[in-house]
């Protein structure tokens, strides 16, 4: 194995480990509105959620930010 392949493989393994532990050890957040626990694997339902994080509660349908708080204000509103 050539040295650059070795370091590329080590880098890939390190990255995968960090990403995996971020998912596995992440604090389980709950819906700020109905209190139901939110899934660990986040599926964004809008572009804003994909960019900034957050959830849509599957129980009550409330839009939540990344920490599980209800989103009140709509960003970039014109009025
Ligand atoms: Zn909820």
PDB file of the backbone (N, CA, C, O) and the ligand in Angstrom, with CONECT records:
HET     ZN  A 101       1
ATOM      1  N   UNK A   1       0.846  -1.198   0.000  1.00  0.00           N
ATOM      2  CA  UNK A   1       0.000   0.000   0.000  1.00  0.00           C
ATOM      3  C   UNK A   1       0.886   1.255   0.000  1.00  0.00           C
ATOM      4  O   UNK A   1       1.819   1.358   0.797  1.00  0.00           O
ATOM      5  N   UNK A   2       0.600   2.179  -0.870  1.00  0.00           N
ATOM      6  CA  UNK A   2       1.396   3.407  -0.900  1.00  0.00           C
ATOM      7  C   UNK A   2       0.981   4.335   0.248  1.00  0.00           C
ATOM      8  O   UNK A   2      -0.159   4.292   0.711  1.00  0.00           O
ATOM      9  N   UNK A   3       1.925   5.175   0.703  1.00  0.00           N
ATOM     10  CA  UNK A   3       1.640   6.032   1.882  1.00  0.00           C
ATOM     11  C   UNK A   3       0.400   6.901   1.724  1.00  0.00           C
ATOM     12  O   UNK A   3      -0.347   7.069   2.689  1.00  0.00           O
ATOM     13  N   UNK A   4       0.153   7.465   0.531  1.00  0.00           N
ATOM     14  CA  UNK A   4      -0.991   8.382   0.410  1.00  0.00           C
ATOM     15  C   UNK A   4      -2.311   7.638   0.511  1.00  0.00           C
ATOM     16  O   UNK A   4      -3.304   8.191   0.984  1.00  0.00           O
ATOM     17  N   UNK A   5      -2.327   6.384   0.066  1.00  0.00           N
ATOM     18  CA  UNK A   5      -3.555   5.587   0.214  1.00  0.00           C
ATOM     19  C   UNK A   5      -3.793   5.296   1.692  1.00  0.00           C
ATOM     20  O   UNK A   5      -4.926   5.329   2.172  1.00  0.00           O
ATOM     21  N   UNK A   6      -2.690   5.007   2.411  1.00  0.00           N
ATOM     22  CA  UNK A   6      -2.780   4.761   3.855  1.00  0.00           C
ATOM     23  C   UNK A   6      -3.378   5.964   4.580  1.00  0.00           C
ATOM     24  O   UNK A   6      -4.309   5.818   5.372  1.00  0.00           O
ATOM     25  N   UNK A   7      -2.837   7.161   4.305  1.00  0.00           N
ATOM     26  CA  UNK A   7      -3.334   8.343   5.015  1.00  0.00           C
ATOM     27  C   UNK A   7      -4.757   8.683   4.584  1.00  0.00           C
ATOM     28  O   UNK A   7      -5.544   9.176   5.393  1.00  0.00           O
ATOM     29  N   UNK A   8      -5.097   8.429   3.332  1.00  0.00           N
ATOM     30  CA  UNK A   8      -6.471   8.659   2.888  1.00  0.00           C
ATOM     31  C   UNK A   8      -7.428   7.715   3.601  1.00  0.00           C
ATOM     32  O   UNK A   8      -8.520   8.118   4.001  1.00  0.00           O
ATOM     33  N   UNK A   9      -7.021   6.462   3.761  1.00  0.00           N
ATOM     34  CA  UNK A   9      -7.863   5.478   4.451  1.00  0.00           C
ATOM     35  C   UNK A   9      -8.027   5.850   5.914  1.00  0.00           C
ATOM     36  O   UNK A   9      -9.127   5.758   6.458  1.00  0.00           O
ATOM     37  N   UNK A  10      -6.938   6.272   6.559  1.00  0.00           N
ATOM     38  CA  UNK A  10      -7.003   6.678   7.970  1.00  0.00           C
ATOM     39  C   UNK A  10      -7.928   7.888   8.122  1.00  0.00           C
ATOM     40  O   UNK A  10      -8.737   7.947   9.048  1.00  0.00           O
ATOM     41  N   UNK A  11      -7.803   8.845   7.211  1.00  0.00           N
ATOM     42  CA  UNK A  11      -8.669  10.019   7.242  1.00  0.00           C
ATOM     43  C   UNK A  11     -10.130   9.660   7.063  1.00  0.00           C
ATOM     44  O   UNK A  11     -10.995  10.219   7.737  1.00  0.00           O
ATOM     45  N   UNK A  12     -10.412   8.739   6.167  1.00  0.00           N
ATOM     46  CA  UNK A  12     -11.792   8.323   5.923  1.00  0.00           C
ATOM     47  C   UNK A  12     -12.366   7.616   7.140  1.00  0.00           C
ATOM     48  O   UNK A  12     -13.520   7.841   7.506  1.00  0.00           O
ATOM     49  N   UNK A  13     -11.562   6.760   7.771  1.00  0.00           N
ATOM     50  CA  UNK A  13     -12.024   6.035   8.968  1.00  0.00           C
ATOM     51  C   UNK A  13     -12.274   7.017  10.108  1.00  0.00           C
ATOM     52  O   UNK A  13     -13.270   6.903  10.823  1.00  0.00           O
ATOM     53  N   UNK A  14     -11.357   7.996  10.281  1.00  0.00           N
ATOM     54  CA  UNK A  14     -11.522   8.990  11.347  1.00  0.00           C
ATOM     55  C   UNK A  14     -12.790   9.799  11.122  1.00  0.00           C
ATOM     56  O   UNK A  14     -13.543  10.041  12.066  1.00  0.00           O
ATOM     57  N   UNK A  15     -13.034  10.218   9.896  1.00  0.00           N
ATOM     58  CA  UNK A  15     -14.234  10.991   9.574  1.00  0.00           C
ATOM     59  C   UNK A  15     -15.492  10.175   9.849  1.00  0.00           C
ATOM     60  O   UNK A  15     -16.448  10.680  10.437  1.00  0.00           O
ATOM     61  N   UNK A  16     -15.490   8.923   9.425  1.00  0.00           N
ATOM     62  CA  UNK A  16     -16.650   8.063   9.633  1.00  0.00           C
ATOM     63  C   UNK A  16     -16.910   7.862  11.121  1.00  0.00           C
ATOM     64  O   UNK A  16     -18.061   7.852  11.557  1.00  0.00           O
ATOM     65  N   UNK A  17     -15.837   7.700  11.905  1.00  0.00           N
ATOM     66  CA  UNK A  17     -15.976   7.500  13.353  1.00  0.00           C
ATOM     67  C   UNK A  17     -16.605   8.724  14.011  1.00  0.00           C
ATOM     68  O   UNK A  17     -17.499   8.598  14.848  1.00  0.00           O
ATOM     69  N   UNK A  18     -16.127   9.920  13.625  1.00  0.00           N
ATOM     70  CA  UNK A  18     -16.658  11.159  14.200  1.00  0.00           C
ATOM     71  C   UNK A  18     -18.135  11.321  13.844  1.00  0.00           C
ATOM     72  O   UNK A  18     -18.948  11.666  14.702  1.00  0.00           O
ATOM     73  N   UNK A  19     -18.482  11.076  12.589  1.00  0.00           N
ATOM     74  CA  UNK A  19     -19.871  11.212  12.151  1.00  0.00           C
ATOM     75  C   UNK A  19     -20.770  10.212  12.868  1.00  0.00           C
ATOM     76  O   UNK A  19     -21.870  10.558  13.300  1.00  0.00           O
ATOM     77  N   UNK A  20     -20.300   8.975  12.994  1.00  0.00           N
ATOM     78  CA  UNK A  20     -21.088   7.940  13.659  1.00  0.00           C
ATOM     79  C   UNK A  20     -21.321   8.274  15.122  1.00  0.00           C
ATOM     80  O   UNK A  20     -22.438   8.140  15.623  1.00  0.00           O
ATOM     81  N   UNK A  21     -20.254   8.716  15.823  1.00  0.00           N
ATOM     82  CA  UNK A  21     -20.419   9.021  17.243  1.00  0.00           C
ATOM     83  C   UNK A  21     -21.311  10.236  17.435  1.00  0.00           C
ATOM     84  O   UNK A  21     -22.013  10.332  18.442  1.00  0.00           O
ATOM     85  N   UNK A  22     -21.295  11.173  16.478  1.00  0.00           N
ATOM     86  CA  UNK A  22     -22.185  12.334  16.556  1.00  0.00           C
ATOM     87  C   UNK A  22     -23.637  11.885  16.493  1.00  0.00           C
ATOM     88  O   UNK A  22     -24.494  12.473  17.154  1.00  0.00           O
ATOM     89  N   UNK A  23     -23.925  10.859  15.713  1.00  0.00           N
ATOM     90  CA  UNK A  23     -25.295  10.347  15.602  1.00  0.00           C
ATOM     91  C   UNK A  23     -25.644   9.511  16.824  1.00  0.00           C
ATOM     92  O   UNK A  23     -26.721   9.667  17.400  1.00  0.00           O
ATOM     93  N   UNK A  24     -24.728   8.618  17.225  1.00  0.00           N
ATOM     94  CA  UNK A  24     -25.035   7.662  18.297  1.00  0.00           C
ATOM     95  C   UNK A  24     -25.129   8.353  19.650  1.00  0.00           C
ATOM     96  O   UNK A  24     -26.018   8.038  20.441  1.00  0.00           O
ATOM     97  N   UNK A  25     -24.215   9.303  19.934  1.00  0.00           N
ATOM     98  CA  UNK A  25     -24.142   9.894  21.272  1.00  0.00           C
ATOM     99  C   UNK A  25     -24.878  11.227  21.373  1.00  0.00           C
ATOM    100  O   UNK A  25     -24.791  11.909  22.394  1.00  0.00           O
ATOM    101  N   UNK A  26     -25.598  11.600  20.324  1.00  0.00           N
ATOM    102  CA  UNK A  26     -26.316  12.864  20.362  1.00  0.00           C
ATOM    103  C   UNK A  26     -27.434  12.796  21.405  1.00  0.00           C
ATOM    104  O   UNK A  26     -28.105  11.775  21.561  1.00  0.00           O
ATOM    105  N   UNK A  27     -27.614  13.926  22.119  1.00  0.00           N
ATOM    106  CA  UNK A  27     -28.670  13.987  23.111  1.00  0.00           C
ATOM    107  C   UNK A  27     -30.017  13.839  22.425  1.00  0.00           C
ATOM    108  O   UNK A  27     -30.300  14.489  21.418  1.00  0.00           O
ATOM    109  N   UNK A  28     -30.828  12.979  22.989  1.00  0.00           N
ATOM    110  CA  UNK A  28     -32.139  12.739  22.402  1.00  0.00           C
ATOM    111  C   UNK A  28     -33.042  13.922  22.727  1.00  0.00           C
ATOM    112  O   UNK A  28     -33.356  14.157  23.894  1.00  0.00           O
ATOM    113  N   UNK A  29     -33.459  14.663  21.717  1.00  0.00           N
ATOM    114  CA  UNK A  29     -34.293  15.822  21.991  1.00  0.00           C
ATOM    115  C   UNK A  29     -35.767  15.451  21.882  1.00  0.00           C
ATOM    116  O   UNK A  29     -36.143  14.481  21.224  1.00  0.00           O
ATOM    117  N   UNK A  30     -36.583  16.253  22.549  1.00  0.00           N
ATOM    118  CA  UNK A  30     -38.019  15.999  22.577  1.00  0.00           C
ATOM    119  C   UNK A  30     -38.758  17.204  22.011  1.00  0.00           C
ATOM    120  O   UNK A  30     -38.236  18.319  22.003  1.00  0.00           O
ATOM    121  N   UNK A  31     -39.956  16.973  21.546  1.00  0.00           N
ATOM    122  CA  UNK A  31     -40.782  18.046  21.010  1.00  0.00           C
ATOM    123  C   UNK A  31     -41.140  19.023  22.118  1.00  0.00           C
ATOM    124  O   UNK A  31     -41.652  18.615  23.160  1.00  0.00           O
ATOM    125  N   UNK A  32     -40.871  20.332  21.900  1.00  0.00           N
ATOM    126  CA  UNK A  32     -41.172  21.337  22.909  1.00  0.00           C
ATOM    127  C   UNK A  32     -42.660  21.570  23.072  1.00  0.00           C
ATOM    128  O   UNK A  32     -43.076  22.231  24.024  1.00  0.00           O
ATOM    129  N   UNK A  33     -43.463  21.051  22.181  1.00  0.00           N
ATOM    130  CA  UNK A  33     -44.903  21.292  22.205  1.00  0.00           C
ATOM    131  C   UNK A  33     -45.650  20.124  22.848  1.00  0.00           C
ATOM    132  O   UNK A  33     -46.450  20.341  23.758  1.00  0.00           O
ATOM    133  N   UNK A  34     -45.411  18.906  22.402  1.00  0.00           N
ATOM    134  CA  UNK A  34     -46.161  17.768  22.946  1.00  0.00           C
ATOM    135  C   UNK A  34     -45.274  16.840  23.768  1.00  0.00           C
ATOM    136  O   UNK A  34     -45.786  15.934  24.426  1.00  0.00           O
ATOM    137  N   UNK A  35     -43.956  17.041  23.747  1.00  0.00           N
ATOM    138  CA  UNK A  35     -43.058  16.302  24.620  1.00  0.00           C
ATOM    139  C   UNK A  35     -42.640  14.936  24.107  1.00  0.00           C
ATOM    140  O   UNK A  35     -41.912  14.222  24.797  1.00  0.00           O
ATOM    141  N   UNK A  36     -43.080  14.554  22.914  1.00  0.00           N
ATOM    142  CA  UNK A  36     -42.706  13.245  22.390  1.00  0.00           C
ATOM    143  C   UNK A  36     -41.230  13.270  21.984  1.00  0.00           C
ATOM    144  O   UNK A  36     -40.722  14.289  21.515  1.00  0.00           O
ATOM    145  N   UNK A  37     -40.551  12.135  22.171  1.00  0.00           N
ATOM    146  CA  UNK A  37     -39.141  12.071  21.809  1.00  0.00           C
ATOM    147  C   UNK A  37     -38.981  12.034  20.293  1.00  0.00           C
ATOM    148  O   UNK A  37     -39.693  11.318  19.589  1.00  0.00           O
ATOM    149  N   UNK A  38     -38.028  12.826  19.813  1.00  0.00           N
ATOM    150  CA  UNK A  38     -37.821  12.928  18.377  1.00  0.00           C
ATOM    151  C   UNK A  38     -36.806  11.885  17.924  1.00  0.00           C
ATOM    152  O   UNK A  38     -35.915  11.513  18.689  1.00  0.00           O
ATOM    153  N   UNK A  39     -36.933  11.416  16.698  1.00  0.00           N
ATOM    154  CA  UNK A  39     -36.016  10.382  16.210  1.00  0.00           C
ATOM    155  C   UNK A  39     -34.591  10.897  16.106  1.00  0.00           C
ATOM    156  O   UNK A  39     -34.371  12.080  15.844  1.00  0.00           O
ATOM    157  N   UNK A  40     -33.607   9.999  16.312  1.00  0.00           N
ATOM    158  CA  UNK A  40     -32.201  10.381  16.240  1.00  0.00           C
ATOM    159  C   UNK A  40     -31.819  10.766  14.817  1.00  0.00           C
ATOM    160  O   UNK A  40     -31.043  11.696  14.600  1.00  0.00           O
ATOM    161  N   UNK A  41     -32.364  10.056  13.873  1.00  0.00           N
ATOM    162  CA  UNK A  41     -32.033  10.348  12.479  1.00  0.00           C
ATOM    163  C   UNK A  41     -33.020  11.388  11.975  1.00  0.00           C
ATOM    164  O   UNK A  41     -34.216  11.124  11.859  1.00  0.00           O
ATOM    165  N   UNK A  42     -32.503  12.574  11.678  1.00  0.00           N
ATOM    166  CA  UNK A  42     -33.343  13.693  11.285  1.00  0.00           C
ATOM    167  C   UNK A  42     -33.593  13.655   9.776  1.00  0.00           C
ATOM    168  O   UNK A  42     -32.657  13.562   8.982  1.00  0.00           O
ATOM    169  N   UNK A  43     -34.838  13.725   9.406  1.00  0.00           N
ATOM    170  CA  UNK A  43     -35.178  13.819   7.988  1.00  0.00           C
ATOM    171  C   UNK A  43     -35.744  15.205   7.745  1.00  0.00           C
ATOM    172  O   UNK A  43     -36.870  15.481   8.157  1.00  0.00           O
ATOM    173  N   UNK A  44     -34.999  16.090   7.087  1.00  0.00           N
ATOM    174  CA  UNK A  44     -35.496  17.449   6.866  1.00  0.00           C
ATOM    175  C   UNK A  44     -36.705  17.453   5.954  1.00  0.00           C
ATOM    176  O   UNK A  44     -36.732  16.767   4.932  1.00  0.00           O
ATOM    177  N   UNK A  45     -37.718  18.242   6.340  1.00  0.00           N
ATOM    178  CA  UNK A  45     -38.924  18.328   5.523  1.00  0.00           C
ATOM    179  C   UNK A  45     -38.977  19.628   4.740  1.00  0.00           C
ATOM    180  O   UNK A  45     -39.919  19.857   3.982  1.00  0.00           O
ATOM    181  N   UNK A  46     -37.961  20.493   4.917  1.00  0.00           N
ATOM    182  CA  UNK A  46     -37.902  21.724   4.140  1.00  0.00           C
ATOM    183  C   UNK A  46     -36.443  22.089   3.914  1.00  0.00           C
ATOM    184  O   UNK A  46     -35.547  21.525   4.541  1.00  0.00           O
ATOM    185  N   UNK A  47     -36.214  23.032   3.017  1.00  0.00           N
ATOM    186  CA  UNK A  47     -34.850  23.485   2.736  1.00  0.00           C
ATOM    187  C   UNK A  47     -34.234  24.128   3.967  1.00  0.00           C
ATOM    188  O   UNK A  47     -33.043  23.958   4.230  1.00  0.00           O
ATOM    189  N   UNK A  48     -35.060  24.885   4.743  1.00  0.00           N
ATOM    190  CA  UNK A  48     -34.563  25.534   5.944  1.00  0.00           C
ATOM    191  C   UNK A  48     -34.067  24.499   6.949  1.00  0.00           C
ATOM    192  O   UNK A  48     -33.020  24.680   7.572  1.00  0.00           O
ATOM    193  N   UNK A  49     -34.831  23.402   7.104  1.00  0.00           N
ATOM    194  CA  UNK A  49     -34.409  22.364   8.038  1.00  0.00           C
ATOM    195  C   UNK A  49     -33.137  21.680   7.561  1.00  0.00           C
ATOM    196  O   UNK A  49     -32.277  21.326   8.368  1.00  0.00           O
ATOM    197  N   UNK A  50     -33.019  21.496   6.257  1.00  0.00           N
ATOM    198  CA  UNK A  50     -31.815  20.861   5.725  1.00  0.00           C
ATOM    199  C   UNK A  50     -30.594  21.745   5.963  1.00  0.00           C
ATOM    200  O   UNK A  50     -29.499  21.241   6.209  1.00  0.00           O
ATOM    201  N   UNK A  51     -30.783  23.077   5.889  1.00  0.00           N
ATOM    202  CA  UNK A  51     -29.662  24.003   6.034  1.00  0.00           C
ATOM    203  C   UNK A  51     -29.346  24.280   7.498  1.00  0.00           C
ATOM    204  O   UNK A  51     -28.180  24.250   7.891  1.00  0.00           O
ATOM    205  N   UNK A  52     -30.359  24.549   8.308  1.00  0.00           N
ATOM    206  CA  UNK A  52     -30.137  25.049   9.664  1.00  0.00           C
ATOM    207  C   UNK A  52     -30.463  24.040  10.752  1.00  0.00           C
ATOM    208  O   UNK A  52     -30.229  24.313  11.930  1.00  0.00           O
ATOM    209  N   UNK A  53     -30.990  22.892  10.390  1.00  0.00           N
ATOM    210  CA  UNK A  53     -31.368  21.906  11.381  1.00  0.00           C
ATOM    211  C   UNK A  53     -32.788  22.126  11.849  1.00  0.00           C
ATOM    212  O   UNK A  53     -33.412  23.140  11.536  1.00  0.00           O
ATOM    213  N   UNK A  54     -33.291  21.163  12.605  1.00  0.00           N
ATOM    214  CA  UNK A  54     -34.650  21.262  13.090  1.00  0.00           C
ATOM    215  C   UNK A  54     -35.477  20.065  12.662  1.00  0.00           C
ATOM    216  O   UNK A  54     -35.050  19.222  11.874  1.00  0.00           O
ATOM    217  N   UNK A  55     -36.685  20.028  13.219  1.00  0.00           N
ATOM    218  CA  UNK A  55     -37.553  18.888  12.982  1.00  0.00           C
ATOM    219  C   UNK A  55     -38.959  19.372  12.693  1.00  0.00           C
ATOM    220  O   UNK A  55     -39.313  20.510  13.000  1.00  0.00           O
ATOM    221  N   UNK A  56     -39.746  18.508  12.107  1.00  0.00           N
ATOM    222  CA  UNK A  56     -41.189  18.646  12.165  1.00  0.00           C
ATOM    223  C   UNK A  56     -41.683  17.470  12.990  1.00  0.00           C
ATOM    224  O   UNK A  56     -41.469  16.314  12.626  1.00  0.00           O
ATOM    225  N   UNK A  57     -42.348  17.767  14.110  1.00  0.00           N
ATOM    226  CA  UNK A  57     -42.805  16.706  15.007  1.00  0.00           C
ATOM    227  C   UNK A  57     -43.782  15.803  14.266  1.00  0.00           C
ATOM    228  O   UNK A  57     -44.725  16.266  13.623  1.00  0.00           O
ATOM    229  N   UNK A  58     -43.527  14.482  14.375  1.00  0.00           N
ATOM    230  CA  UNK A  58     -44.399  13.540  13.674  1.00  0.00           C
ATOM    231  C   UNK A  58     -45.690  13.319  14.428  1.00  0.00           C
ATOM    232  O   UNK A  58     -46.644  12.767  13.881  1.00  0.00           O
ATOM    233  N   UNK A  59     -45.732  13.751  15.696  1.00  0.00           N
ATOM    234  CA  UNK A  59     -46.927  13.556  16.512  1.00  0.00           C
ATOM    235  C   UNK A  59     -47.906  14.719  16.361  1.00  0.00           C
ATOM    236  O   UNK A  59     -49.093  14.514  16.108  1.00  0.00           O
ATOM    237  N   UNK A  60     -47.384  15.970  16.523  1.00  0.00           N
ATOM    238  CA  UNK A  60     -48.285  17.121  16.504  1.00  0.00           C
ATOM    239  C   UNK A  60     -48.053  18.038  15.306  1.00  0.00           C
ATOM    240  O   UNK A  60     -48.826  18.971  15.086  1.00  0.00           O
ATOM    241  N   UNK A  61     -46.998  17.785  14.528  1.00  0.00           N
ATOM    242  CA  UNK A  61     -46.777  18.551  13.313  1.00  0.00           C
ATOM    243  C   UNK A  61     -46.138  19.902  13.531  1.00  0.00           C
ATOM    244  O   UNK A  61     -46.020  20.682  12.586  1.00  0.00           O
ATOM    245  N   UNK A  62     -45.710  20.210  14.781  1.00  0.00           N
ATOM    246  CA  UNK A  62     -45.071  21.483  15.074  1.00  0.00           C
ATOM    247  C   UNK A  62     -43.673  21.528  14.476  1.00  0.00           C
ATOM    248  O   UNK A  62     -42.936  20.544  14.520  1.00  0.00           O
ATOM    249  N   UNK A  63     -43.315  22.680  13.918  1.00  0.00           N
ATOM    250  CA  UNK A  63     -41.951  22.858  13.427  1.00  0.00           C
ATOM    251  C   UNK A  63     -41.048  23.240  14.580  1.00  0.00           C
ATOM    252  O   UNK A  63     -41.344  24.176  15.324  1.00  0.00           O
ATOM    253  N   UNK A  64     -39.936  22.513  14.732  1.00  0.00           N
ATOM    254  CA  UNK A  64     -39.026  22.716  15.851  1.00  0.00           C
ATOM    255  C   UNK A  64     -37.636  23.018  15.329  1.00  0.00           C
ATOM    256  O   UNK A  64     -37.243  22.581  14.248  1.00  0.00           O
ATOM    257  N   UNK A  65     -36.884  23.799  16.149  1.00  0.00           N
ATOM    258  CA  UNK A  65     -35.497  24.034  15.776  1.00  0.00           C
ATOM    259  C   UNK A  65     -34.647  22.846  16.237  1.00  0.00           C
ATOM    260  O   UNK A  65     -35.171  21.851  16.738  1.00  0.00           O
ATOM    261  N   UNK A  66     -33.319  22.968  16.059  1.00  0.00           N
ATOM    262  CA  UNK A  66     -32.430  21.839  16.325  1.00  0.00           C
ATOM    263  C   UNK A  66     -32.461  21.416  17.785  1.00  0.00           C
ATOM    264  O   UNK A  66     -32.165  20.262  18.093  1.00  0.00           O
ATOM    265  N   UNK A  67     -32.816  22.338  18.704  1.00  0.00           N
ATOM    266  CA  UNK A  67     -32.843  21.985  20.123  1.00  0.00           C
ATOM    267  C   UNK A  67     -34.234  21.555  20.581  1.00  0.00           C
ATOM    268  O   UNK A  67     -34.430  21.293  21.768  1.00  0.00           O
ATOM    269  N   UNK A  68     -35.193  21.478  19.682  1.00  0.00           N
ATOM    270  CA  UNK A  68     -36.527  20.988  20.038  1.00  0.00           C
ATOM    271  C   UNK A  68     -37.498  22.076  20.448  1.00  0.00           C
ATOM    272  O   UNK A  68     -38.594  21.782  20.927  1.00  0.00           O
ATOM    273  N   UNK A  69     -37.104  23.356  20.263  1.00  0.00           N
ATOM    274  CA  UNK A  69     -37.994  24.458  20.614  1.00  0.00           C
ATOM    275  C   UNK A  69     -38.883  24.804  19.424  1.00  0.00           C
ATOM    276  O   UNK A  69     -38.467  24.726  18.268  1.00  0.00           O
ATOM    277  N   UNK A  70     -40.119  25.186  19.740  1.00  0.00           N
ATOM    278  CA  UNK A  70     -41.068  25.554  18.701  1.00  0.00           C
ATOM    279  C   UNK A  70     -40.598  26.802  17.970  1.00  0.00           C
ATOM    280  O   UNK A  70     -40.162  27.766  18.599  1.00  0.00           O
ATOM    281  N   UNK A  71     -40.682  26.789  16.670  1.00  0.00           N
ATOM    282  CA  UNK A  71     -40.281  27.946  15.875  1.00  0.00           C
ATOM    283  C   UNK A  71     -41.482  28.876  15.751  1.00  0.00           C
ATOM    284  O   UNK A  71     -42.526  28.504  15.213  1.00  0.00           O
ATOM    285  N   UNK A  72     -41.309  30.106  16.266  1.00  0.00           N
ATOM    286  CA  UNK A  72     -42.420  31.062  16.267  1.00  0.00           C
ATOM    287  C   UNK A  72     -42.341  32.006  15.072  1.00  0.00           C
ATOM    288  O   UNK A  72     -43.311  32.186  14.337  1.00  0.00           O
ATOM    289  N   UNK A  73     -41.159  32.607  14.894  1.00  0.00           N
ATOM    290  CA  UNK A  73     -41.037  33.606  13.835  1.00  0.00           C
ATOM    291  C   UNK A  73     -40.605  32.943  12.531  1.00  0.00           C
ATOM    292  O   UNK A  73     -39.832  31.985  12.518  1.00  0.00           O
ATOM    293  N   UNK A  74     -41.120  33.478  11.461  1.00  0.00           N
ATOM    294  CA  UNK A  74     -40.726  32.990  10.149  1.00  0.00           C
ATOM    295  C   UNK A  74     -39.589  33.867   9.646  1.00  0.00           C
ATOM    296  O   UNK A  74     -39.782  35.071   9.473  1.00  0.00           O
ATOM    297  N   UNK A  75     -38.400  33.297   9.404  1.00  0.00           N
ATOM    298  CA  UNK A  75     -37.286  34.124   8.950  1.00  0.00           C
ATOM    299  C   UNK A  75     -37.512  34.677   7.543  1.00  0.00           C
ATOM    300  O   UNK A  75     -38.194  34.061   6.724  1.00  0.00           O
ATOM    301  N   UNK A  76     -36.946  35.817   7.282  1.00  0.00           N
ATOM    302  CA  UNK A  76     -36.983  36.471   5.974  1.00  0.00           C
ATOM    303  C   UNK A  76     -38.389  36.882   5.569  1.00  0.00           C
ATOM    304  O   UNK A  76     -38.723  36.868   4.384  1.00  0.00           O
ATOM    305  N   UNK A  77     -39.228  37.252   6.557  1.00  0.00           N
ATOM    306  CA  UNK A  77     -40.562  37.712   6.208  1.00  0.00           C
ATOM    307  C   UNK A  77     -40.483  39.145   5.723  1.00  0.00           C
ATOM    308  O   UNK A  77     -39.690  39.936   6.235  1.00  0.00           O
ATOM    309  N   UNK A  78     -41.298  39.481   4.743  1.00  0.00           N
ATOM    310  CA  UNK A  78     -41.148  40.771   4.083  1.00  0.00           C
ATOM    311  C   UNK A  78     -41.763  41.910   4.889  1.00  0.00           C
ATOM    312  O   UNK A  78     -41.299  43.043   4.760  1.00  0.00           O
ATOM    313  N   UNK A  79     -42.799  41.666   5.728  1.00  0.00           N
ATOM    314  CA  UNK A  79     -43.439  42.785   6.429  1.00  0.00           C
ATOM    315  C   UNK A  79     -42.747  43.039   7.753  1.00  0.00           C
ATOM    316  O   UNK A  79     -43.140  43.942   8.492  1.00  0.00           O
TER     317      UNK A  79
HETATM  318 ZN    ZN A 101     -44.919  17.395  19.005  1.00  0.00          ZN
END
